[in-house]
Amino acid sequence: MGAVTHLCAAPPGGSASDLVRAAIQKEGRIDLSGTSETVLFTPQGQVKAQTRIFWSSQGMIRTEYLTGPAAGRVLVTRPLDAWEYRPGEKKVYLTLFGAAADLEKDWEMITANYAFEDQGTERIAGRGARIINVVSKYPGRPSRKFWIEPQKGVILKSEFRDASNGLTSATAFISIDFNDKTNPDLFSPPSGIPVISTEGGQQPVSVEELAKLVGFPLVYPRSLPEGFRLQGVYPYRCRRGAYSAQLRYTDGLTSFSVFERWRVCPKCGNEVEPGFPWRRGKRKVAPESCELLAGPAGKTVKVDKDKLSFVVVGDLAREELSRVAERFK
């Protein structure tokens, strides 16, 4: 990395927002290879991992984990599916995707709710990059910073900060090479390895379908944090087999979800609270927590109303999550 310089003339790549938009559209749409490092910042300390990256102009990305907790694994995303090779199991797990995200709709929300700040230039992996900070127009929201190579429109480095401006993750290319063409064989599962199909990501359903599945009409908060809208409603099935209704809200970049469920679980017949013993009839059972309440500290809030429980999970400040939860009372 080199020293940061500030832009005086018209910057290459157009406006800050145009460059970020182009970079998002080009991810996995250009031939390149390189090595990158990701650092996660957790309360327990830093977790680092190096990966070998291959992109294909056909919309495919191959990630080989060289170090870190997932060392040895290979993950490939393609337009309609993704597969992961797990060397410890000697198996490939294949996941089919649903409909692609609507970038045009999301971009309208992003530009309405976020500001794009040019913060000069810096060299990343031997290449010049424009530094663009994407910050919410509302206080107490997460932010993102991108280092973008303006000629190719590729994100060379990115940082994510939480609602309190604490750094949560950073990813940067250590080396990068824009090839003429990436070998297409890299994006096919290895031969001779068992392939196991798994369930894909959640698909939205109608409000009527979801209400029938969970057994109660969906409840909506009386108001939302500024800039957010309902993205969709989804069924969520816990490990015990009980269904909850997930209402997902977004402002374009940041999201939070509300999980609505019966206060007394229809599968185990108990009201499960985090960290406290619970009872089945008169027999005391070992302490157990509902998996919906096992999220990161400070990012999960639960309230009860009548026979229902509402669990709010997201990347907003805890005070804002609490305000959302209170709007169900």
C-alpha positions as CSV (number, residue, x, y, z in Angstrom):
1,M,0.0,0.0,0.0
2,G,1.2,3.5,-0.7
3,A,0.4,6.9,0.8
4,V,-3.1,8.4,0.2
5,T,-3.2,11.2,-2.3
6,H,-6.1,13.6,-2.9
7,L,-7.8,14.1,-6.3
8,C,-7.6,17.5,-7.9
9,A,-8.6,17.0,-11.5
10,A,-11.7,15.1,-12.6
11,P,-11.2,11.6,-11.3
12,P,-11.0,8.6,-13.7
13,G,-14.0,6.3,-13.6
14,G,-16.6,9.1,-13.3
15,S,-18.5,10.1,-10.2
16,A,-18.0,8.2,-6.9
17,S,-21.5,6.6,-7.1
18,D,-21.1,5.7,-10.8
19,L,-17.8,3.9,-10.0
20,V,-19.2,2.0,-7.1
21,R,-22.2,0.9,-9.2
22,A,-20.0,-0.2,-12.1
23,A,-17.7,-2.2,-9.7
24,I,-20.7,-4.0,-8.2
25,Q,-21.9,-4.9,-11.7
26,K,-18.5,-6.1,-12.7
27,E,-17.9,-8.5,-9.8
28,G,-17.4,-11.9,-11.4
29,R,-17.9,-10.4,-14.9
30,I,-14.2,-9.9,-15.8
31,D,-11.3,-12.4,-16.2
32,L,-8.8,-12.0,-13.4
33,S,-6.8,-14.0,-10.8
34,G,-5.2,-13.0,-7.6
35,T,-4.5,-13.6,-3.9
36,S,-6.4,-11.8,-1.2
37,E,-6.5,-11.5,2.5
38,T,-9.5,-11.1,4.7
39,V,-9.4,-10.0,8.4
40,L,-12.5,-10.4,10.7
41,F,-12.5,-8.3,13.8
42,T,-14.3,-10.1,16.6
43,P,-14.5,-9.5,20.4
44,Q,-12.2,-12.5,20.8
45,G,-9.6,-11.0,18.4
46,Q,-8.7,-11.0,14.7
47,V,-9.3,-14.0,12.4
48,K,-7.3,-13.9,9.2
49,A,-7.6,-15.9,6.0
50,Q,-5.8,-15.8,2.6
51,T,-7.5,-17.0,-0.5
52,R,-6.7,-17.5,-4.2
53,I,-9.3,-15.9,-6.4
54,F,-10.3,-16.5,-10.0
55,W,-13.0,-14.6,-11.8
56,S,-14.6,-15.4,-15.2
57,S,-16.3,-13.0,-17.5
58,Q,-19.1,-15.5,-17.6
59,G,-20.2,-14.5,-14.2
60,M,-18.3,-17.0,-12.1
61,I,-16.0,-16.7,-9.1
62,R,-13.7,-19.4,-7.6
63,T,-12.3,-18.9,-4.1
64,E,-9.6,-21.3,-2.8
65,Y,-9.0,-20.9,0.9
66,L,-5.3,-21.1,1.6
67,T,-5.2,-20.3,5.3
68,G,-7.6,-19.7,8.1
69,P,-10.5,-21.7,9.6
70,A,-11.7,-22.9,6.1
71,A,-8.2,-23.8,4.7
72,G,-8.4,-26.3,1.9
73,R,-12.0,-25.6,1.0
74,V,-13.0,-24.4,-2.5
75,L,-16.1,-22.3,-3.2
76,V,-17.4,-21.5,-6.7
77,T,-20.4,-19.3,-7.4
78,R,-22.0,-19.4,-10.8
79,P,-25.0,-17.5,-12.2
80,L,-27.6,-20.2,-11.2
81,D,-25.8,-22.2,-8.5
82,A,-22.8,-22.5,-6.2
83,W,-20.7,-25.5,-5.1
84,E,-18.3,-26.0,-2.3
85,Y,-15.6,-28.7,-1.9
86,R,-14.9,-29.8,1.6
87,P,-11.6,-31.8,1.7
88,G,-12.2,-33.2,5.2
89,E,-15.4,-34.8,3.9
90,K,-14.2,-35.4,0.4
91,K,-17.6,-34.2,-0.9
92,V,-19.0,-31.4,-3.0
93,Y,-22.1,-29.5,-1.9
94,L,-24.2,-28.0,-4.6
95,T,-26.7,-25.2,-4.0
96,L,-29.2,-23.9,-6.5
97,F,-30.1,-20.2,-6.5
98,G,-33.4,-18.5,-7.0
99,A,-34.0,-15.2,-8.8
100,A,-31.1,-12.7,-8.9
101,A,-31.1,-9.5,-6.9
102,D,-32.6,-6.5,-8.7
103,L,-29.7,-4.1,-8.8
104,E,-31.7,-1.3,-10.4
105,K,-34.3,-1.3,-7.6
106,D,-31.6,-1.6,-4.9
107,W,-29.6,1.1,-6.4
108,E,-32.5,3.6,-6.2
109,M,-32.6,2.9,-2.4
110,I,-28.8,3.0,-2.0
111,T,-28.5,6.5,-3.7
112,A,-31.5,7.7,-1.7
113,N,-30.1,6.6,1.7
114,Y,-26.3,6.8,1.2
115,A,-23.7,9.4,0.4
116,F,-20.6,8.6,-1.7
117,E,-17.4,10.4,-0.5
118,D,-14.2,10.5,-2.6
119,Q,-11.3,10.2,-0.2
120,G,-8.3,10.3,-2.5
121,T,-6.3,7.5,-4.0
122,E,-4.0,4.7,-2.8
123,R,-2.0,1.9,-4.3
124,I,-3.4,-1.6,-3.6
125,A,-1.6,-4.7,-5.0
126,G,0.6,-2.4,-7.1
127,R,-2.4,-0.6,-8.8
128,G,-3.9,2.8,-8.3
129,A,-7.3,2.8,-6.6
130,R,-9.8,5.5,-5.8
131,I,-11.0,5.4,-2.2
132,I,-14.8,5.8,-1.9
133,N,-16.6,5.9,1.5
134,V,-20.3,4.9,1.4
135,V,-22.0,6.3,4.5
136,S,-25.6,6.5,5.5
137,K,-27.5,9.8,5.5
138,Y,-28.9,8.7,8.9
139,P,-26.8,8.4,12.1
140,G,-26.0,5.1,13.7
141,R,-25.9,3.0,10.6
142,P,-23.1,0.7,9.2
143,S,-20.8,2.0,6.5
144,R,-18.6,0.6,3.7
145,K,-15.4,1.8,2.1
146,F,-14.1,0.7,-1.3
147,W,-10.8,1.0,-3.0
148,I,-11.6,0.7,-6.7
149,E,-9.3,0.3,-9.7
150,P,-10.9,2.9,-12.0
151,Q,-9.7,1.6,-15.4
152,K,-11.1,-2.0,-14.9
153,G,-13.7,-1.0,-12.3
154,V,-12.7,-3.7,-9.8
155,I,-12.8,-3.5,-6.0
156,L,-9.3,-4.1,-4.8
157,K,-10.1,-3.6,-1.1
158,S,-13.1,-3.1,1.0
159,E,-13.8,-2.3,4.7
160,F,-17.1,-2.8,6.6
161,R,-17.9,-0.8,9.8
162,D,-20.8,-1.4,12.2
163,A,-23.3,1.0,13.5
164,S,-20.8,2.3,16.1
165,N,-18.1,2.8,13.4
166,G,-16.1,-0.2,14.6
167,L,-14.2,-2.1,11.9
168,T,-15.8,-5.5,11.5
169,S,-14.0,-6.9,8.4
170,A,-11.5,-5.9,5.7
171,T,-10.6,-7.7,2.5
172,A,-7.8,-6.7,0.1
173,F,-6.0,-8.1,-2.9
174,I,-2.4,-8.8,-2.2
175,S,-1.7,-9.5,-5.9
176,I,-3.9,-9.3,-9.0
177,D,-3.6,-10.2,-12.6
178,F,-6.1,-9.4,-15.3
179,N,-5.8,-12.4,-17.6
180,D,-6.9,-12.7,-21.2
181,K,-9.2,-15.6,-20.3
182,T,-9.6,-17.7,-17.2
183,N,-9.7,-21.5,-17.6
184,P,-13.4,-22.5,-17.6
185,D,-12.5,-25.9,-16.0
186,L,-11.8,-24.1,-12.8
187,F,-15.5,-23.5,-12.3
188,S,-16.6,-27.1,-12.6
189,P,-16.7,-29.5,-9.6
190,P,-13.7,-31.9,-9.4
191,S,-14.4,-35.3,-11.1
192,G,-14.8,-38.4,-9.1
193,I,-16.1,-36.6,-6.0
194,P,-19.6,-37.2,-4.7
195,V,-22.0,-34.2,-5.2
196,I,-24.7,-33.6,-2.7
197,S,-27.5,-31.2,-3.5
198,T,-28.6,-28.9,-0.6
199,E,-31.4,-26.4,-0.2
200,G,-30.9,-23.1,-1.8
201,G,-31.4,-19.7,-0.2
202,Q,-34.7,-18.6,1.0
203,Q,-37.3,-17.7,-1.5
204,P,-40.0,-15.1,-0.8
205,V,-43.6,-16.4,-0.5
206,S,-46.9,-14.6,-0.4
207,V,-48.2,-13.1,2.9
208,E,-51.2,-15.5,2.7
209,E,-49.0,-18.6,2.2
210,L,-46.7,-17.6,5.1
211,A,-49.6,-16.9,7.5
212,K,-51.1,-20.3,6.7
213,L,-47.7,-22.0,7.3
214,V,-47.1,-20.4,10.7
215,G,-50.7,-20.4,11.9
216,F,-51.2,-16.7,12.6
217,P,-51.7,-13.5,10.6
218,L,-48.4,-11.6,10.1
219,V,-47.8,-8.5,12.3
220,Y,-46.0,-5.4,11.0
221,P,-44.2,-2.7,13.1
222,R,-46.2,0.5,13.5
223,S,-43.3,2.4,11.8
224,L,-39.8,1.7,10.4
225,P,-36.4,3.3,10.7
226,E,-35.9,6.0,8.1
227,G,-35.0,4.7,4.7
228,F,-36.1,1.1,5.2
229,R,-38.8,-0.8,3.3
230,L,-40.0,-4.4,3.4
231,Q,-37.9,-6.5,1.0
232,G,-39.9,-9.7,1.4
233,V,-41.4,-12.3,3.7
234,Y,-39.9,-15.8,4.1
235,P,-40.6,-19.0,6.0
236,Y,-37.9,-19.9,8.6
237,R,-37.7,-23.4,9.9
238,C,-35.7,-24.0,13.0
239,R,-33.7,-27.2,13.8
240,R,-36.7,-28.4,15.9
241,G,-39.0,-28.1,12.8
242,A,-41.0,-25.1,14.0
243,Y,-41.8,-22.4,11.5
244,S,-41.4,-18.7,12.0
245,A,-42.3,-15.8,9.7
246,Q,-39.3,-13.8,8.7
247,L,-40.0,-10.2,7.6
248,R,-36.8,-8.8,6.0
249,Y,-36.3,-5.0,5.7
250,T,-33.6,-3.2,3.8
251,D,-32.3,0.3,3.0
252,G,-30.3,-0.9,0.0
253,L,-27.1,-1.9,1.8
254,T,-28.1,-2.6,5.4
255,S,-30.8,-5.0,6.5
256,F,-32.6,-6.3,9.5
257,S,-35.2,-9.1,10.0
258,V,-38.1,-9.6,12.3
259,F,-38.9,-13.3,13.2
260,E,-42.4,-13.8,14.3
261,R,-43.3,-17.1,16.1
262,W,-45.6,-18.5,18.7
263,R,-44.4,-17.5,22.2
264,V,-44.8,-21.2,23.2
265,C,-43.0,-23.4,20.7
266,P,-45.5,-25.6,18.9
267,K,-42.8,-28.4,18.5
268,C,-41.4,-28.6,22.0
269,G,-44.3,-27.1,23.9
270,N,-42.1,-24.6,25.9
271,E,-41.5,-21.0,26.1
272,V,-37.8,-20.8,25.4
273,E,-35.8,-18.0,26.8
274,P,-32.1,-17.2,26.2
275,G,-29.7,-18.5,28.9
276,F,-32.3,-19.7,31.4
277,P,-33.6,-23.2,32.4
278,W,-37.0,-24.0,31.0
279,R,-39.6,-26.6,32.1
280,R,-41.7,-29.3,30.4
281,G,-44.7,-29.8,32.7
282,K,-43.2,-30.2,36.1
283,R,-39.9,-31.6,35.0
284,K,-37.0,-29.2,34.8
285,V,-35.0,-29.7,31.6
286,A,-31.4,-28.6,30.9
287,P,-30.9,-24.9,29.9
288,E,-31.4,-24.4,26.2
289,S,-31.7,-21.3,24.0
290,C,-33.9,-20.7,20.9
291,E,-31.5,-20.5,17.9
292,L,-33.1,-17.3,16.9
293,L,-31.7,-15.7,20.1
294,A,-28.2,-17.1,19.6
295,G,-27.1,-14.2,17.3
296,P,-24.2,-11.9,18.0
297,A,-24.4,-9.9,21.2
298,G,-26.1,-6.6,20.7
299,K,-27.7,-7.5,17.4
300,T,-30.7,-9.4,18.7
301,V,-33.7,-8.0,20.6
302,K,-36.8,-10.0,21.6
303,V,-40.2,-8.8,22.8
304,D,-43.5,-10.7,23.5
305,K,-47.1,-9.6,22.9
306,D,-50.0,-11.9,23.8
307,K,-49.3,-15.3,22.4
308,L,-46.5,-14.2,20.0
309,S,-42.8,-13.5,20.2
310,F,-40.9,-11.0,18.0
311,V,-37.2,-11.4,17.5
312,V,-35.4,-8.5,15.7
313,V,-32.0,-9.3,14.3
314,G,-29.8,-7.0,12.3
315,D,-26.7,-4.7,11.8
316,L,-28.4,-1.6,13.3
317,A,-27.4,-0.1,16.6
318,R,-29.0,-2.0,19.5
319,E,-31.1,1.1,20.5
320,E,-32.6,1.2,17.0
321,L,-33.3,-2.5,17.1
322,S,-35.0,-2.0,20.4
323,R,-37.2,0.8,19.0
324,V,-38.3,-1.6,16.2
325,A,-39.1,-4.3,18.7
326,E,-41.1,-1.9,20.9
327,R,-43.3,-1.0,17.9
328,F,-44.8,-4.5,18.1
329,K,-46.2,-3.9,21.6
